[in-house]
């Protein structure tokens, strides 16, 4: 039977996908992650790039790709380039509501492609510069969209979430479930996934 490939090596996405009780393998091909489209469109385009690259290496499998961007006032914030960039992003987010957009693409073994996205509003408390500097020095923000991890220390800065917390972490499980079902993936048949 066909297996499921997660086109990501993100430990956060792996942990989230495991919550669905699915067995899967990971393969994250290198793709160009530059995209100047608005966040909602960019995350769908980038998730499609990742899924398509993995699909070419794993014919006959279901492929799941995802990408996450943070957006504030229409400006997309990806992963910070360095500590200075991380500080800049977190200073921008302090005391404001921003959007976290995650795009998801599922490619079925027959080549059918489903792409969607989720945007969740996240509000940060006011932060002082010393707190931001300490967080940046911890190294946690460096591989995260918007320079923070909801499941890490930055979770204590969040005053409100309007939407999917799993989307903020990097994989909206309700959307993944819905798209896998639409693609024909045998979600409730444990014998269909590899051990």
C-alpha angles and dihedrals in degrees: 000000000000118000134213122254121197107208092214139074093204109134088210093056091045091053092047094048089049088061088071089062092242129144113224144156126228129230121163110185116197110260135171105266096189115115130155097196121112112280096260091054096036095056091051092048092047094046088051091051091052095045093046092051091050092045092059089057095044111042115185095027134106109250126204120194128178140178132185132203133175117223129196119182090340095310114121118223116198127172113325117255093217142339093285090054091048091053090049092052095047091047088054092050095047111114094359141101114242135175126244111203123192122186121204130195126187120191116192124215088257091056099255110150127211120183129180142146144214127211120197127188115231124186121203126206118235109281128200120227094247091057091050091047092051091050093048091050089055088068093227096118097053101091098030130100108249089013097272144089119218090206092053134060091302088068087079090062094059114102096175141011120193106189138007118354090196089057089056090051090051113270123060099215096197089056094044090051092048093048095046090053091048090050091055096252110159093238096172098040109091091188090066097066127071120254 
